[in-house]
């Protein structure tokens, strides 16, 4: 069997029962649970290792496995299954200490009722239908945010839901102790890219710190000629290189400068163990050009990135990259840049000055150099391409002061109406749901940022599961959204967080 996408990360399979049923029944429960766990672990749709844990039948056993889960470095969460009736007061001591994501798998060993042979022995053993309700009550009573997956453990839909949950759990796990580097501050006077880094570290687990640009420049200046030559060979193999950047071209030296920036950035980030970073065109002292190609390629390798010092988007993008690992489609930093207001079809053109991830490219990107007109430095090198048509979404993490809000808008990415020969940046064109005017108004009313994480691989459920795990408000603008309903939800959410005093769960 091939290695799991998230190996060596694990999800523990914990089955609840009780001694009321006698040793033979408990042996059968354990055997069944071991088989279900093994089948989940073997399923190609399941991205993390599923580890069977001995069945739990007492408060002490439950408490001990929850505590052990918290301290297990590779465990990202628990799948809980109530094979029989497991009195939920036994779970209080454990669940109140559980600090990792929880999913309740509401399934049963046999898919069908054995109509001809069913008897009370069968009924006593297969009690998920009401055992799961008992477990659900204590989750509600304790106000524990968790996911419930309903269906037979061999069904494709059940496996798909567990896959989504595990991807979100992996992203949450990835953030614990993660580090993000800021080169320069936020763009001056901008509001939405600001935020409370202390609250973010408490809420999500990652740390954000600033570093002098001179520290990065030292790494850039240390890039050797041979390193640069090798990296440029990689560029020439992967991209269509514009004539000025080719050997003997008039701007070849700029390509070497861009390669040195990438080498330096990679060196700095690798040496410091960072999972993402930010830059800003207002802080470039010592660099010959604004990093463009380097952030594009680093994002393609899984790093989080935010422009203009936007560390919240950098961290969100990293989480989205982790969730999207191994899925079709790409995920990128994005910005709502300009509108197409034509009455026959209103659209949003998403782009940025330079930094769009080539994982969303339709076809082979073009490596080009053009003037930037901002930042006061030499013309920067960048990859230029269009995103392919298909479903997608934009996600924004904003700090409202009393809480974080994750705002998501589903979209249909479309092919541009005509070529864009003079637009020297990577871009994506989309029609937002439910329609252009409703979506844009809803986004503005909800305080959504102009920077987002754009994905053609993730679904709403990935981000909703993630929001629940990290305890932040989740707001969806989708196909069924109306402004009236959204305004009500905004008011209700404000009231909830004001009354509870919570930043999340």
N, C-alpha and C positions, 0 to 999 in steps of 0.2 A: 504494500500500500504506500502511495506517495506521501510525502511529508505535508502536514497541514499548512495552510497559508500563514497562520499565526503561531506556528510551532516556535518555542516550546510552551506557549500559553495554554492554560487549561481552564475548563469549566467543570466544576464538581457536580456529580449527579447524586442527589441526596433524596432518599425515599423514606417517607414517614409511615409508621404503623404503630401498633401497640401490642402488649402481651396478652390482651383479652382473648386473642384467637388461638393461642396455643403454639407450641414449637413447630408442628408440621406446617401450619399456615405461614408462620414467619419464615420458615425455610423456603416455602414456595414464593413468598414475597421477595426474598433476597435473590432467588434464582431468576425470577422474572425481571427484577430491577437490573440485575447484572446483564441480562440479555438485551434489555432496552438500551442501557448505557453503551454496550459494545456495538450495537447496531448504529446508534447515533455517531459514535466515534468513527465507525467505518464508512459512514455515508459521505460521498464526495461533496455534497452540498454544505456540510458542516465545516467551518473554517478553523476551528480550534479543537484541541484534544479534549475529549469528554472522558472524565475519570470517574469510575464507579467508586462510591464510598459506602461502607457498611450501613445497612438500614438503621434508622434511629427510632427508638421506641420509648425513650424516657427523656425528661427535661435535661438531665445532665448530658446525655449523649448529644442532644440537639445543641445545647449551649457550647459543648466542646468542639463540635464540628464547625460552628459559626466562628468561634474564636480562632480555630486553626485556619479557617478560610482567610480571615483577615490578615494573618501573618504569613501566609504562603505566597512567596514572591511571584510565582507564575500563574496563580489562580486569579482569574478575572471576574468570577461570579459563580452563582449556584443555580442549578436547575433543581427545583423542588417538585417531587411527585408524591401525591397521596394515593398509594396503591390501595390501601384500606382506609378506614376511618382513623385519623390520628388526632386525638383531642387537642385542640389548639392552645389550651393553656400551657401545654408542654412546650410550645414554641416561643412563649413570651421572652424567657430569659435569653434565648439564642437570637431571636430576630431583633430585639432591642440593642444587641451588640454588633449585629452584622453590619459591616461597613462597605460591602461590595454589592454589585448589582444582583438582583434576584429575579428569576423568571419562574412562574408556576406553570408547569406542563400539565395541563388538565387532560389526561389521556387515560386509557386503560390497556391492559396487556392484550386482551383479545379484541379484535375490531367489532365482531358481531355477537349478538346474543345467541347462544346455542339453544335454539328453540326446543329441540327434542330432549335435551339432557339437563337443562338448567334446573338447579335445586338450591336449597338453602346454603349448602357448602359453597357453591359457586357465588351466591349472593354475598355471603360473609367475606369472601376473599376479594371480590371485585367491587369495591365501594368508592371508586373515584368520584362517581356522580354526586355523592353527598359528602365524602371526605374532603373533596376539593372545595366545597362550599364552606366547610368548617375552617379550613385553612384561609380561605378568602376573607372570612369574617375577621380573623385576628389581624390580617394585613390591613383591613379597613379600620379596625379599632385602633391599631397602633399608628395608622396613617403612614404606612410604609409604601413609598412609590415603587411599584414593581410591574412587570409585564405578565399578562396571562395569555398563554398559547393554548388553543383548544383544537383538538383533533387527534386522530390516531397517529402514533409515533412513527409509522411507516409511510404516512401520506406525504406527498411532495409539498403540499401547501404548509404542513406543519414544519417540515424541515426548512422551508424557505423563511418562515417566521423566526425560527431559531437562528438561522443564519444572520438575519438582520439584527437581532438582539445581540448576538455575539460580536458582530462588527462594531456596534455601538459600545459594547463593554470593552472591546479592545482599544477603542479610541479613548475612553475614560481612563483605562489602565495606563495608556501611553503618556497621558498628561501628568501622572503622578511623579513629581520630581523633575519634570521636563524644564528645560531652560530655553528662553528666547532672548536673542540679542537685539538691541536697538542701536543702530548707527545714526546718530543725530536724534533730534527730538521730533515731536509731532509737528506737522506743518503749522506754521504760526497762525494763531487766531481761529483755527478750525475747532469746532465743538465735538462733533460726533466721533472723532478718532481718539479723543481723550477718554480717561476712565480711571478707576480705582484699582491699582495693581495689587494692593494688599487684599482687597475683597476678592479679586480674581484668583489670587493664590489660595485663599481659603476655600473658594467655591469650586475651582477646577483642579487645583493641585500643581499648576505650573508657576514658574517664577520668571518675571520680566525685568531685565536690567539693561542700563545704558552703558555703552563702551565708546571710548574716544576714537574718533576716526583715524587718528594716528596709529592706533593699535592695528586696525585693519590695513592701513597703508603699508605698515611694516611687512605684513604678510604678502601684500601685492608686490612690493618691491623685491621680495625674496624669490619671486618666481624666476626660474632659470630659463635660458634660451631653449634648452632641450625639452623642458616641460612644456613650454609654449608651442614648440614645433609639433610635439606629439598631440597636444590638444587641438591644434588647428587641423591636423590630419583627420581627427575625429569629426570636426566641423564639416570638412570637405566631403567626408563619407556620408554624413547624416543629412545634410542640407544642400539645397541649390544655392551656390554662392554667387552673389552679385559681382559683376565684373570689377568694380573698383576695389573689391576685397580679395581678389584672386592674386596669385603670385605675379609680381610686377605691376599690380594695380595701384592706382594713385592713392588709395586709402588702406593699403595693406598694413601699414604701421598701426592704424586704428584697430584692426582686427587683432593684432598682437597685444595691444593695450587691453582690449576686452578679454582676451584669453588670460592675461596676467591677473585681471580683476577676478575672474572666475577661480583661478588657482588660489589666489589669496583668500577669497571668501571661503572656499572649501577648506582650506587649511585652518583658518580661524574657527569656523564652525565645528570641524572635526576635532580639533585640539581641545576646544572648550566643551564638547559634548552637547551642542545646541541642536534643537529640533526645528528651529525657525528663526526668522530675523526680519527686521524692517530697515528700510533706507528712506531718505528724503532728499529731494533735489535742492533743498535749502542748506544742506550740510554735505559738501563735496570737497572740502579742503584736502589737497594731497592726491586726489583722484583725477585722472585726465578726462574721464567722462562719467556720466551717470550710469551706474550698473543697470544694464538692460538684459543682455544675453545671459549673464551669470544668474540672475534671479529666475529667468525663464527655465534654464536647464536645472537649477537646483530644485525648483518646484517639481519638475518632471521626475526627479529622484526622490520626492516625498517630503521635502522641506516645506514648512509653512512660511508664507511671505505676506507682508503688508507694506504698501507704499505709504509715503508721507508719515512714517512712524506709527502706522495703524497696527498696534500689537494685538488687539482683540481679533482682527481679521486674520493675522498671521497664525494665531493659536487655533482659531476655528478652521482655517484651511488645513493645518496639520491634522486636526481631528478628522476632517473630511477625507484627507488623503489616506489615513489609516483605515477608515471605514470602507473606502473604495478599493482597497488592495485586492488585485486579482479580478476585478470586475471589468466588463467592457465599458468603453467610454472614458472620458477624461474629466479632470477636476482642476480648476484654476482660480487664482485671484482674478477679480473682475471689477469693473466699474460701469455703472449706467452713465453713458457718455453723452449721447445725443438722440433725438427723437425723429421719427418719420411720421408726420402728422397727416399724411395723405388720407382722405376719407375712404378710399377703397381698401385700406389696410394699414392701420397704425402699428408701428413697431418701435422697438428700442435697439439702438446700436450700442453694444457693450464693447469696451476696449480699455486701454490705458496708454500712458505715454510710451511705455515699452514692455511692461512686465506681465505678459499673458502666457500661461503655461502651454507648451507645445503638445501636452497630452490631449488637448482638445482640437488639435489640427486635423483638418480634412485634407489628407495628402501630405506631400513632402514640404516642410516649411522652407521659405526663402530667407537666406541670411543676407541682410541688407544694412546699409548705413545711410542715415538722412539727418538733416539738421533737426534739433529739438525745439529751439526757440524759447527754452526755459532752463534755468540752472546755471547759465553762464559758463559752460564748459564745452569741450570739443564734441563734435557730432558723435552720438553713441551708436553702437552696433546692436541690432536686434533681429529677432525672427519675425517674419510677417506671414500670416496665413488666415484663412477663414475657418470657423468652426463648422462641423457638419450639421445638417438638418436632423431633427429628432427631439424627443422630449428631454427636458432638463429642469433645473431649479436654481434659484438664487437664494442664498442664506446670509443673514446679517446678524451679528452679535452686538448688541448695544448695551451700554450701561446707563440705566435710568436714575442712578443715585441710590435708590432703595433696593434695586434688584437688577439682574441681567435679564434681557429679553432676547430670545432667538426667534427671528422673524424669517419665514420661508415663503417664497412665491414660486409656484410651478409655472413653467413656460413651455412654449413650443419653439425650438430653435429652427430658423428657416434660412434658406439660401438667399443671399443679397439679390435685390431686384435687378441689379446691374453690376458690372465690374467696378472695383474701387482702385483704379490705377494710381491715384495720387495720395491715397491714405497709407502712410508708411508704418502701420502698426498692425499687430494681430487683433482680430475682432470676432465677435459673435453677434448675430442678429436674431432677435426673438420677439414673439408675440406673447405677452404675459396673460395668465389666467386670472379671473374669468374673462376679462376683456381689457383692453388697453386703459381706458379711462378709470374703470373701477380699481384695477390693480395699482395704478400709479397713485390714485387718491388714497387707497388703503395703506400703501407703503408709507406715504408721507404722514398720514394721520398716526400711524404706529411708531413713527420716529425712526424708520429704517435708514441705514447709512447708505451713502453712495458707493462705498466699497462692499463687496460681497465675496462669498465663495460660490462659484458657478460650477455646477456638476451635471454631466450627462450620464453618470453612472449610479448615483445615489437616488433613493426615493425619499418621499416625505417621511416614511416610517423610520428610516435610519436616523434622521435628525430628531424626530419626535422621541424615539427611544433614548437617544443620547441626551436630550434635554431633560428627560425624567431622571436619568441616572445622575446627572450633575446638578440637578435641583434648580433649573432655571425655567422661567416662564417661556412657553412655546406658543407662537401665534402663526397660523397658516392663512395665506391668501391663495386660494385654489379655485377649482372650476365651479364650486358651489357658493363661493363667497359673495356677500352683498355688503355694501357700505353700512346699511342699517344694522346688520348683525355684528359687523366688526366694531362699530362704535359701542354697541352694548357690551361686547366682550372686553373692550378696552376699559370701560367703566367698571365692569364686574371685577376684572383683574386688579385694577387700582384699589378698589375697595377691599378685596381679599388680602392683598399684601399690606395695606394700611392697617387692617384690623389684626392680622396675625403678626405683623412685625417681622415676617420672614423674608429672606432674600430668595427663598426657594423652599423645597421640602425640608 
